[in-house]
Amino acid sequence: MDEELKHHDCCGGSGHNHHGHHWPKKVLVLFLGVVLLLLGIYLISLTRNSLKNYNYIGKSPEFKNIITVDGSGKVTAKSDIAIINTGVLTEKATVAQAQKENTEKMNAIVKVLKSDFKIEDKDIKTSQYSIYPRYDWRDGSQRIIGYSVSQSVEIKVRDFDQIGEILSRAAELGTNSLNGPNFTIDDPEVYKAEARAKAIAQAKDKAKVLADQVGIKLGAIVNFSENFGGYPIISAYGGDVSMGLGGAIEKSLPAPSIEPGSEEVSVNINISYEIR
C-alpha cells in the first residue's frame, strides 16, 4: 500500500511538473496583454495632455462657449514726410561717356539737396541704377548704337515748404525722371496705438451691451485679432514740367504749390470672451 501511495505521489508529482511546463506561456500572454493595455492608456493620456498644452490665445479647447465682438478705431493724422523719386537717364555712344555725364548730373542734384535744402544722408537713398545697350534694327538684324545709364534716388522731405523748390531745382540740374511727392507717415505706430485703443473700447462696450441683452455673463478674453486698415499714400504734384532726354527744360518751371492734406489710420479688431 505504501509503495502504491509512493508510486501515486511520484506519478502525481510528475504530472504536476508536466503541466507546469505550460504555465509560463500563460503568464507571458497575460503579461503582454497588461503591457499593451497600459501602453494604450498612456498614449490616450499623452494625446489628451498634448491637446491641453496646445493652448494659446485664440486656440483653447477648454473654452467651448464664447462670444465674439468686433470694434473699429480711426485716427486722422497729418502726413509728416513726402517721398520724391528723381532720376537721370543718359544716352551716349559708349558706357563710359554715359556714366560720366549721368554721374555728374546726379551728384550735382544730391549735392544741392544736402547743401541748399539740408536733406540728411539718411533721407537720400539710391533706389535704382542700370546700364543697358541701345539697339537699332535694320534689314532683320540688330546692332548696338549706344548705351543708356539710368540712376534714381529716393528723397524723404520733412520740410514741406521746400518741396516745390526741390522739384524745380532737380529739373534745372538735369533730372528727366521725377515721381512724387507721395505723402505718408514716417512712424505710424503712435497713430495705430491710438486707433487700436478706440477699437478695443468700442468692442468692450459692444460686448457689455450684448451680454445684458441676451442675459449672459462675460468671462476672460480668450481670443484677440487685429487688422490694420492702413492709410493711403497721397500723391500730389502741382507743376508743369516738360523735359527732354538730356534734361533740358523746354518750359520754365515755377515752384509748384504742394498741399499734403491728412490721412486716416484705421484698426479693426475682434475680441472673444468666455461665457460663464
Phi, psi and omega per residue, in radians:
M1 nan -0.789 3.126
D2 -1.110 -0.641 3.135
E3 -1.177 -0.643 3.096
E4 -1.129 -0.746 3.111
L5 -1.085 -0.744 -3.140
K6 -1.096 -0.720 3.130
H7 -1.127 -0.666 3.125
H8 -1.140 -0.800 3.141
D9 -1.080 -0.689 -3.116
C10 -1.156 -0.776 3.123
C11 -1.149 -0.751 3.124
G12 -1.051 -0.777 3.137
G13 -1.090 -0.662 -3.139
S14 -1.167 -0.665 3.110
G15 -1.151 -0.702 3.134
H16 -1.082 -0.739 3.139
N17 -1.165 -0.577 3.127
H18 -1.117 -0.792 3.103
H19 -1.177 -0.533 -3.102
G20 -1.091 -0.383 -3.141
H21 -1.190 -0.389 3.137
H22 -1.595 -0.292 -3.057
W23 -1.133 -0.728 3.115
P24 -1.024 -0.584 3.097
K25 -1.110 -0.705 3.116
K26 -1.135 -0.728 3.118
V27 -1.084 -0.705 -3.130
L28 -1.119 -0.751 3.109
V29 -1.093 -0.759 3.128
L30 -1.111 -0.731 -3.136
F31 -1.090 -0.778 3.121
L32 -1.109 -0.656 3.102
G33 -1.090 -0.751 3.122
V34 -1.120 -0.730 3.140
V35 -1.073 -0.793 3.133
L36 -1.099 -0.694 3.116
L37 -1.095 -0.820 3.135
L38 -1.119 -0.661 3.114
L39 -1.122 -0.712 3.098
G40 -1.097 -0.764 3.112
I41 -1.082 -0.698 -3.135
Y42 -1.123 -0.754 -3.135
L43 -1.135 -0.702 3.096
I44 -1.092 -0.770 3.123
S45 -1.109 -0.714 -3.137
L46 -1.121 -0.743 3.110
T47 -1.090 -0.741 -3.139
R48 -1.122 -0.727 3.122
N49 -1.163 -0.617 3.120
S50 -1.134 -0.706 3.101
L51 -1.110 -0.652 3.119
K52 -1.182 -0.671 -3.129
N53 -1.253 -0.397 3.126
Y54 -1.375 1.191 -2.990
N55 -2.305 1.793 3.052
Y56 -2.359 2.968 -3.022
I57 -1.060 2.188 -3.117
G58 1.738 -0.251 -3.129
K59 -2.417 1.470 -3.130
S60 -2.323 1.919 -3.120
P61 -1.185 -0.210 -3.121
E62 -1.287 -0.455 -3.099
F63 -1.808 1.801 -3.099
K64 -1.655 -0.538 -3.110
N65 -1.831 1.860 -3.120
I66 -2.296 2.855 3.045
I67 -2.311 2.365 -3.074
T68 -2.055 2.334 3.102
V69 -2.237 2.727 3.112
D70 -2.052 2.882 3.116
G71 -2.703 2.691 3.125
S72 -2.388 2.524 3.118
G73 -2.366 2.442 -3.129
K74 -2.291 2.491 3.102
V75 -2.338 2.294 3.076
T76 -1.588 2.162 -3.079
A77 -2.203 2.574 3.103
K78 -1.541 2.379 3.097
S79 -1.047 2.445 3.137
D80 -2.090 -0.071 3.006
I81 -2.436 2.672 3.033
A82 -2.132 2.293 -3.135
I83 -1.825 2.186 3.124
I84 -2.127 2.305 3.018
N85 -1.905 2.087 3.111
T86 -2.193 2.485 -3.085
G87 -2.555 2.951 3.119
V88 -2.288 2.250 3.038
L89 -1.974 2.176 -3.099
T90 -2.181 2.316 3.120
E91 -2.091 2.177 3.139
K92 -2.475 3.018 -3.109
A93 -1.219 -0.577 -3.141
T94 -2.166 2.822 3.108
V95 -1.109 -0.747 -3.102
A96 -1.053 -0.751 3.135
Q97 -1.135 -0.746 -3.127
A98 -1.165 -0.740 3.125
Q99 -1.098 -0.771 -3.093
K100 -1.042 -0.893 -3.106
E101 -1.170 -0.727 -3.116
N102 -1.104 -0.770 -3.126
T103 -1.117 -0.726 3.139
E104 -1.063 -0.776 -3.125
K105 -1.180 -0.779 -3.107
M106 -1.186 -0.697 3.107
N107 -1.092 -0.643 3.116
A108 -1.137 -0.694 3.121
I109 -1.133 -0.827 -3.124
V110 -1.106 -0.690 3.137
K111 -1.064 -0.765 3.133
V112 -1.167 -0.673 3.117
L113 -1.035 -0.716 -3.105
K114 -1.365 -0.747 -3.041
S115 -1.425 -0.810 -3.056
D116 -1.513 -0.586 -3.069
F117 -1.899 -0.015 3.071
K118 1.009 0.603 3.072
I119 -1.316 2.221 -3.097
E120 -1.320 2.756 -3.132
D121 -0.988 -0.663 -3.097
K122 -1.142 -0.323 -3.092
D123 -1.772 0.160 3.074
I124 -2.168 2.070 -3.067
K125 -2.354 2.272 3.048
T126 -1.206 2.118 -3.076
S127 -1.805 -0.285 -3.117
Q128 -2.865 2.443 3.034
Y129 -2.601 2.235 -3.098
S130 -2.611 2.647 3.058
I131 -2.302 2.259 3.124
Y132 -2.652 2.643 -3.099
P133 -1.361 2.727 3.024
R134 -1.912 2.385 -3.052
Y135 -2.014 2.691 3.030
D136 -2.196 2.196 -3.126
W137 -1.669 2.152 3.084
R138 -2.511 2.336 3.101
D139 0.919 0.686 3.064
G140 1.363 0.148 3.111
S141 -2.307 2.859 -3.127
Q142 -2.098 2.640 3.065
R143 -2.474 2.630 3.140
I144 -1.391 2.204 3.136
I145 -1.949 -0.019 3.129
G146 2.887 -2.987 -3.096
Y147 -2.396 2.622 3.095
S148 -2.033 2.367 3.047
V149 -2.113 2.239 -3.102
S150 -2.248 2.339 3.091
Q151 -2.452 2.427 3.117
S152 -2.306 2.600 3.048
V153 -2.217 2.535 3.070
E154 -1.765 2.244 -3.081
I155 -2.060 2.285 3.011
K156 -1.754 2.055 -3.133
V157 -1.847 2.162 -3.114
R158 -1.767 -0.367 3.074
D159 -1.784 1.798 -3.037
F160 -1.158 -0.365 3.123
D161 -1.173 -0.288 -3.113
Q162 -1.588 -0.208 -2.981
I163 -1.021 -0.890 -3.113
G164 -1.011 -0.773 -3.121
E165 -1.191 -0.626 3.104
I166 -1.097 -0.749 3.128
L167 -1.086 -0.735 -3.134
S168 -1.171 -0.793 -3.101
R169 -1.167 -0.650 3.124
A170 -1.076 -0.723 3.115
A171 -1.164 -0.703 3.127
E172 -1.094 -0.575 -3.085
L173 -1.514 0.012 3.005
G174 2.010 0.079 3.093
T175 -1.161 2.402 3.051
N176 -2.204 0.293 3.043
S177 -2.529 2.042 -3.078
L178 -2.489 2.306 3.128
N179 -2.389 2.266 3.118
G180 2.173 -3.014 0.060
P181 -1.400 2.572 3.010
N182 -1.875 2.060 -3.092
F183 -1.553 2.358 3.136
T184 -2.686 -3.051 -3.128
I185 -1.903 2.210 -3.075
D186 -1.178 -0.749 3.138
D187 -2.305 1.616 -3.063
P188 -1.394 -0.076 -3.021
E189 -1.065 -0.658 3.134
V190 -1.078 -0.767 -3.128
Y191 -1.260 -0.595 3.082
K192 -1.111 -0.710 -3.141
A193 -1.116 -0.704 3.132
E194 -1.168 -0.741 3.116
A195 -1.152 -0.659 3.124
R196 -1.115 -0.746 3.138
A197 -1.055 -0.706 3.100
K198 -1.144 -0.705 -3.131
A199 -1.142 -0.735 3.137
I200 -1.141 -0.746 3.125
A201 -1.068 -0.731 3.128
Q202 -1.112 -0.748 -3.129
A203 -1.144 -0.714 3.133
K204 -1.134 -0.738 3.096
D205 -1.092 -0.712 3.135
K206 -1.128 -0.680 -3.139
A207 -1.139 -0.717 3.126
K208 -1.124 -0.775 3.122
V209 -1.094 -0.784 -3.121
L210 -1.125 -0.679 3.130
A211 -1.110 -0.724 3.105
D212 -1.149 -0.668 -3.084
Q213 -1.210 -0.683 -3.098
V214 -1.703 -0.051 3.067
G215 1.285 0.811 3.098
I216 -2.180 2.893 3.076
K217 -1.969 2.345 -3.121
L218 -1.477 2.386 3.067
G219 -1.796 -2.531 -3.111
A220 -1.308 2.728 3.036
I221 -1.316 2.205 -3.083
V222 -1.996 -0.095 3.119
N223 -2.740 2.474 3.070
F224 -2.526 2.311 3.070
S225 -2.407 2.683 -3.047
E226 -2.409 2.496 3.059
N227 -2.278 2.035 -3.139
F228 -1.436 1.987 -3.115
G229 -1.205 -0.336 3.106
G230 1.396 -2.953 -3.141
Y231 -2.597 2.589 -3.105
P232 -1.313 2.579 2.982
I233 -1.669 2.037 -3.017
I234 -1.620 2.209 3.075
S235 -1.743 2.448 3.117
A236 -2.582 2.316 3.061
Y237 -2.593 2.195 -3.019
G238 -2.025 0.198 -3.070
G239 -1.766 2.974 3.061
D240 -2.106 1.750 -3.036
V241 -2.046 2.347 3.020
S242 -2.384 1.910 -3.036
M243 -2.090 2.408 3.056
G244 -1.367 3.073 -3.087
L245 -1.071 -0.645 -3.111
G246 -1.452 0.031 3.122
G247 1.607 0.086 3.131
A248 -1.250 2.291 -3.114
I249 -1.469 2.056 -3.119
E250 -1.465 -0.286 3.133
K251 -2.435 2.402 3.139
S252 -1.035 2.360 -3.040
L253 -1.893 1.902 3.014
P254 -1.354 2.800 3.094
A255 -1.207 2.094 -3.100
P256 -1.245 2.695 3.082
S257 -1.523 2.226 -3.065
I258 -2.058 2.278 3.098
E259 -2.123 1.929 -3.065
P260 -1.255 -0.528 -3.107
G261 1.167 -2.772 -3.129
S262 -2.332 2.910 -3.095
E263 -2.290 2.744 -3.116
E264 -1.961 2.128 3.085
V265 -1.764 2.180 -3.091
S266 -2.222 2.547 3.093
V267 -2.345 2.279 3.071
N268 -1.985 2.338 -3.101
I269 -2.303 2.790 3.027
N270 -2.271 2.323 3.117
I271 -2.167 2.320 3.078
S272 -1.978 2.298 3.129
Y273 -1.912 2.572 2.961
E274 -1.329 2.395 3.071
I275 -1.607 2.114 -3.122
R276 -1.334 nan nan
